[in-house]
Amino acid sequence: MTDIDPKSDIELHTANEHVIVRVPLAGPVTAEWLRRYQRLARATGVPVQAQAHPDRAWLVVSVPADGNQREVVATMDAARALIAEADAGERAPAAAQAESIVRDWWARRRETAPGRPKSKVEVARTGIGTEKPWPLFGALAVAIAVPLLLPARFSVGPNWIVPAVVALLLVAIVVADRARDDRRQTVVRVLSLALVAVLVAEAAGVTARLVIDLVEGGPETNSATDLLSVGFGVWLYTILAFAFLYWVLDGGGPDARLWTPPEYPDLAFPEQLNPVVTVPGWRPLFFDYLYLGFTNATAFSPTDVMPLARWAKAAMTLQAAGSLAILGLVIARAVNILQ
């Protein structure tokens, strides 16, 4: 059986903005094994070559010099994983065929399991479950803009304070996510929780201010147009705040859901309850949580996404209650003004 040689050290050198890693191998390496490994590397798109001399063989892996920890580790793991696949090809044809059938069966069963950890090679090849940046940045841009458009009395202090804090936390998260540090995930997690705390606190504040104005009579309650515009802004902000809350807390966050998904989800999406209706390996992305926030704010109850964890039930209850208060009081007051 071929594998890396733990008694030898790797060789590193830089060339053309890439780091070339020579990983020594232990065990017999034949010319047929080398050809089989190269075919597998080309088929999977792993940037690795197998080289051999009479007394030594290596894997030569190319990783980007500016790659982050996740990318580099995934590439190295993928290169090593191909060793076992190349070894499997040297077995007897009949056994190899039976083994291939069993592996296919097991892969299909694992694909339909909602808590299946995802292969790093699979993530790099398919991109399933990886977050797209534009919905996140677009939602945060709206969350930054809404407080600036609301009346100044809806903010404690200058109305630019909360948008400035959100923008600073966003920049800090982007910088921390690009860092090549073992603590990167922990730092990003803490900053993300802080961002969510700011958004939810601001959503609670503007909701309370609007409800007080509707009950006691505020400046915006004398005009149906002003009331509807302010009410829509507050309602939209609560949707965004709770969407980020669900996205960050469900299953330990986006990284945990992708690489080490929990056995039981906190929020059960239809695709998880019935995996046959979607592609294998499906994971909820931010847009799915934004849709959850919108439907919960309009139906005042779960629609297609079921809360399983108690924190999820509490969060959805608070959002539904706040949304009911906003929409019910705003519409009732606006109708009263128009009459």
C-alpha positions as CSV (number, residue, x, y, z in Angstrom):
1,M,0.0,0.0,0.0
2,T,1.3,3.4,-1.0
3,D,1.2,6.4,1.3
4,I,3.2,9.5,2.4
5,D,6.5,8.7,4.2
6,P,6.1,10.0,7.8
7,K,9.9,9.5,8.4
8,S,10.9,11.9,5.6
9,D,10.4,15.7,5.4
10,I,8.7,17.6,2.6
11,E,10.5,20.0,0.2
12,L,9.2,23.5,-0.5
13,H,10.1,26.1,-3.0
14,T,8.3,29.1,-4.7
15,A,7.9,29.5,-8.4
16,N,5.6,31.8,-10.4
17,E,3.4,32.9,-7.4
18,H,2.9,29.2,-6.4
19,V,4.5,27.1,-3.7
20,I,5.7,23.8,-5.0
21,V,5.5,21.0,-2.4
22,R,7.3,17.7,-2.8
23,V,5.8,15.1,-0.6
24,P,7.8,11.8,-0.2
25,L,6.0,8.5,-0.7
26,A,6.6,5.2,1.1
27,G,5.8,1.8,-0.4
28,P,6.2,0.3,-3.9
29,V,5.4,2.7,-6.8
30,T,5.2,1.2,-10.3
31,A,5.0,2.9,-13.7
32,E,1.4,1.8,-14.0
33,W,0.6,3.3,-10.6
34,L,2.1,6.6,-11.7
35,R,0.0,6.7,-14.8
36,R,-3.1,5.8,-12.9
37,Y,-2.4,8.5,-10.3
38,Q,-1.9,11.1,-13.1
39,R,-5.2,10.2,-14.8
40,L,-7.0,10.6,-11.5
41,A,-5.4,13.9,-10.9
42,R,-6.4,15.2,-14.3
43,A,-10.0,13.9,-13.9
44,T,-10.5,15.6,-10.5
45,G,-8.6,18.8,-11.3
46,V,-6.2,18.4,-8.4
47,P,-2.9,20.3,-9.2
48,V,-0.5,17.4,-8.4
49,Q,2.0,15.2,-10.3
50,A,3.5,11.9,-9.2
51,Q,7.3,11.6,-9.9
52,A,9.5,8.6,-9.2
53,H,13.2,7.6,-9.3
54,P,14.6,4.1,-8.8
55,D,14.8,4.6,-5.0
56,R,12.2,7.3,-4.3
57,A,8.8,8.6,-5.3
58,W,7.1,12.0,-4.6
59,L,3.9,13.8,-5.0
60,V,4.6,17.3,-6.4
61,V,1.7,19.6,-5.4
62,S,1.2,23.2,-6.5
63,V,-0.6,25.6,-4.2
64,P,-1.1,29.3,-4.7
65,A,1.3,31.4,-2.6
66,D,-1.6,33.7,-1.5
67,G,-4.0,30.8,-0.7
68,N,-5.7,30.8,2.6
69,Q,-5.5,27.9,5.1
70,R,-8.8,26.3,3.9
71,E,-7.7,26.2,0.2
72,V,-4.1,24.9,0.9
73,V,-5.3,22.2,3.3
74,A,-8.1,21.1,0.9
75,T,-5.6,20.8,-2.0
76,M,-3.1,18.8,0.1
77,D,-5.8,16.5,1.4
78,A,-7.1,15.9,-2.1
79,A,-3.7,15.0,-3.4
80,R,-3.3,12.4,-0.6
81,A,-6.8,11.0,-1.1
82,L,-5.9,10.1,-4.7
83,I,-3.2,7.8,-3.4
84,A,-5.8,5.3,-2.1
85,E,-7.8,5.5,-5.4
86,A,-4.6,4.8,-7.4
87,D,-3.8,1.8,-5.1
88,A,-7.4,0.5,-5.5
89,G,-6.8,0.2,-9.3
90,E,-4.0,-2.4,-8.8
91,R,-6.3,-5.0,-7.3
92,A,-7.8,-7.9,-9.1
93,P,-10.4,-6.8,-11.8
94,A,-13.3,-8.8,-10.3
95,A,-12.6,-7.5,-6.8
96,A,-12.2,-3.9,-8.1
97,Q,-15.5,-4.1,-9.9
98,A,-17.4,-5.4,-6.8
99,E,-15.6,-2.8,-4.7
100,S,-16.6,0.0,-7.1
101,I,-20.3,-1.1,-6.9
102,V,-20.2,-1.1,-3.1
103,R,-18.5,2.3,-3.0
104,D,-21.1,3.8,-5.4
105,W,-23.9,2.4,-3.2
106,W,-22.3,3.8,0.0
107,A,-21.7,7.2,-1.7
108,R,-25.4,7.4,-2.7
109,R,-26.5,6.6,0.9
110,R,-24.2,9.1,2.3
111,E,-25.3,11.8,-0.1
112,T,-28.9,11.5,1.2
113,A,-27.9,11.8,4.8
114,P,-28.6,15.4,6.0
115,G,-25.6,15.4,8.4
116,R,-23.0,14.0,6.1
117,P,-19.6,15.7,6.4
118,K,-18.6,17.1,3.0
119,S,-15.4,16.0,1.3
120,K,-13.0,18.9,0.7
121,V,-12.3,17.5,-2.8
122,E,-16.1,17.5,-3.5
123,V,-16.5,21.1,-2.3
124,A,-13.7,22.3,-4.5
125,R,-15.1,20.4,-7.5
126,T,-18.8,21.2,-7.2
127,G,-19.0,24.4,-5.2
128,I,-22.2,23.0,-3.6
129,G,-22.8,24.6,-0.2
130,T,-20.3,27.4,-0.6
131,E,-21.6,30.9,0.1
132,K,-21.9,33.5,-2.7
133,P,-20.7,36.9,-1.5
134,W,-23.2,39.2,-3.4
135,P,-26.4,38.3,-1.4
136,L,-24.5,38.9,1.9
137,F,-22.9,42.2,0.9
138,G,-26.2,43.3,-0.8
139,A,-28.2,42.6,2.4
140,L,-25.6,44.3,4.6
141,A,-25.6,47.3,2.3
142,V,-29.4,47.7,2.7
143,A,-29.0,47.2,6.5
144,I,-26.5,50.0,6.5
145,A,-28.7,52.3,4.4
146,V,-32.0,51.8,6.2
147,P,-31.0,53.5,9.6
148,L,-29.7,56.5,7.6
149,L,-33.1,56.9,5.9
150,L,-35.2,56.6,9.0
151,P,-36.0,59.8,11.0
152,A,-33.2,60.8,13.4
153,R,-35.3,60.1,16.4
154,F,-35.2,56.4,15.7
155,S,-31.6,56.3,16.6
156,V,-29.9,56.7,20.0
157,G,-27.4,59.4,19.1
158,P,-26.4,60.3,15.5
159,N,-28.1,58.0,13.0
160,W,-24.8,57.1,11.4
161,I,-23.4,55.3,14.5
162,V,-25.0,51.8,13.9
163,P,-24.2,51.8,10.1
164,A,-20.6,52.8,10.9
165,V,-20.3,49.9,13.4
166,V,-21.8,47.5,11.0
167,A,-19.4,48.6,8.2
168,L,-16.4,48.3,10.5
169,L,-17.4,44.8,11.6
170,L,-17.9,43.8,8.0
171,V,-14.4,45.0,7.0
172,A,-12.9,43.2,10.1
173,I,-14.7,40.0,9.1
174,V,-13.4,40.2,5.5
175,V,-9.8,40.9,6.7
176,A,-9.9,38.1,9.3
177,D,-11.3,35.6,6.8
178,R,-8.4,36.2,4.5
179,A,-5.8,35.8,7.2
180,R,-3.6,32.7,7.2
181,D,-4.0,31.9,10.9
182,D,-5.2,28.9,12.9
183,R,-7.5,31.1,14.8
184,R,-9.1,32.5,11.7
185,Q,-12.4,30.6,12.1
186,T,-12.7,31.6,15.8
187,V,-12.1,35.3,15.1
188,V,-14.5,35.3,12.1
189,R,-17.1,33.5,14.3
190,V,-16.8,36.1,17.1
191,L,-17.0,39.0,14.8
192,S,-20.0,37.5,13.0
193,L,-21.8,37.1,16.3
194,A,-21.0,40.7,17.2
195,L,-22.4,41.9,13.9
196,V,-25.6,39.9,14.4
197,A,-25.9,41.3,18.0
198,V,-25.7,44.9,16.6
199,L,-28.3,44.2,13.9
200,V,-30.8,42.6,16.2
201,A,-30.4,45.2,18.9
202,E,-31.0,48.0,16.3
203,A,-34.0,46.1,15.0
204,A,-35.4,45.9,18.5
205,G,-34.8,49.6,19.1
206,V,-36.4,50.9,15.9
207,T,-39.4,48.5,16.3
208,A,-39.9,49.7,19.9
209,R,-39.7,53.4,18.7
210,L,-42.2,52.8,16.0
211,V,-44.7,51.0,18.3
212,I,-44.4,53.8,20.9
213,D,-45.0,56.5,18.2
214,L,-48.1,54.6,17.0
215,V,-49.5,54.3,20.5
216,E,-48.6,57.8,21.7
217,G,-48.7,59.6,18.4
218,G,-45.3,60.5,16.7
219,P,-44.5,63.0,14.0
220,E,-44.7,60.3,11.2
221,T,-48.1,59.1,12.3
222,N,-49.9,62.3,11.0
223,S,-49.1,61.4,7.3
224,A,-50.0,58.1,5.7
225,T,-47.1,58.4,3.3
226,D,-44.6,59.1,6.0
227,L,-46.0,56.3,8.2
228,L,-45.9,53.7,5.5
229,S,-42.4,54.6,4.4
230,V,-41.1,54.5,8.0
231,G,-43.0,51.3,8.8
232,F,-41.7,49.6,5.7
233,G,-38.1,50.6,6.6
234,V,-38.4,49.2,10.1
235,W,-40.1,46.0,8.9
236,L,-37.4,45.5,6.2
237,Y,-34.6,46.0,8.8
238,T,-36.1,43.4,11.1
239,I,-36.2,40.9,8.2
240,L,-32.5,41.5,7.5
241,A,-31.5,41.3,11.1
242,F,-33.2,38.0,11.8
243,A,-32.0,36.6,8.4
244,F,-28.4,37.1,9.6
245,L,-29.3,35.7,13.0
246,Y,-30.6,32.5,11.5
247,W,-27.7,32.3,9.1
248,V,-25.0,32.7,11.8
249,L,-26.6,30.5,14.5
250,D,-28.0,27.6,12.6
251,G,-25.8,24.5,12.9
252,G,-22.9,26.5,14.3
253,G,-22.6,28.9,11.3
254,P,-21.9,28.6,7.6
255,D,-18.4,27.0,8.0
256,A,-19.6,24.4,10.4
257,R,-22.7,23.6,8.2
258,L,-20.4,23.0,5.2
259,W,-17.5,21.1,6.7
260,T,-18.9,19.4,9.8
261,P,-22.7,19.6,9.6
262,P,-24.5,18.6,12.8
263,E,-26.4,15.3,13.0
264,Y,-29.6,17.2,13.7
265,P,-30.2,20.7,12.2
266,D,-31.6,23.6,14.2
267,L,-33.7,24.7,11.3
268,A,-35.1,22.0,9.0
269,F,-35.4,23.1,5.4
270,P,-37.5,21.1,2.9
271,E,-34.4,20.0,1.0
272,Q,-33.1,18.4,4.3
273,L,-36.4,16.7,5.1
274,N,-36.7,15.3,1.6
275,P,-33.2,15.1,0.0
276,V,-34.6,13.5,-3.2
277,V,-36.0,16.9,-4.3
278,T,-32.6,18.6,-4.6
279,V,-29.0,18.0,-5.6
280,P,-26.9,15.7,-3.3
281,G,-24.9,17.6,-0.7
282,W,-27.3,20.6,-0.6
283,R,-26.7,23.1,2.2
284,P,-28.7,26.2,3.1
285,L,-27.1,29.5,2.0
286,F,-27.8,33.0,3.1
287,F,-30.5,33.6,0.6
288,D,-32.4,30.6,2.1
289,Y,-32.3,32.3,5.5
290,L,-33.3,35.6,4.0
291,Y,-36.3,33.9,2.5
292,L,-37.0,32.4,5.9
293,G,-36.9,35.8,7.5
294,F,-39.3,37.2,4.9
295,T,-41.9,34.4,5.1
296,N,-41.8,34.4,9.0
297,A,-42.4,38.2,8.9
298,T,-45.4,37.9,6.6
299,A,-47.0,34.7,7.8
300,F,-46.2,35.3,11.5
301,S,-45.4,31.6,11.7
302,P,-43.2,28.9,10.2
303,T,-44.0,28.2,6.5
304,D,-41.7,25.6,4.9
305,V,-38.8,25.9,7.3
306,M,-39.4,24.2,10.7
307,P,-37.6,25.4,13.8
308,L,-36.3,22.4,15.8
309,A,-33.9,24.0,18.3
310,R,-35.4,26.0,21.1
311,W,-33.3,29.1,20.3
312,A,-34.8,28.9,16.7
313,K,-38.3,28.7,18.1
314,A,-37.7,31.7,20.4
315,A,-36.1,33.8,17.6
316,M,-39.0,33.1,15.2
317,T,-41.5,33.9,17.9
318,L,-39.9,37.2,18.6
319,Q,-39.7,38.1,14.9
320,A,-43.3,37.1,14.2
321,A,-44.5,39.1,17.2
322,G,-42.5,42.2,16.2
323,S,-43.6,41.9,12.6
324,L,-47.3,41.5,13.6
325,A,-47.0,44.6,15.8
326,I,-45.4,46.6,13.0
327,L,-47.7,45.6,10.2
328,G,-50.9,45.5,12.2
329,L,-50.4,48.9,13.9
330,V,-49.0,50.7,10.8
331,I,-51.8,49.5,8.5
332,A,-54.5,50.3,11.0
333,R,-53.1,53.8,11.6
334,A,-52.6,54.4,7.9
335,V,-56.2,53.4,7.1
336,N,-57.4,55.6,9.9
337,I,-55.5,58.6,8.5
338,L,-56.8,58.1,5.0
339,Q,-60.4,58.0,6.2
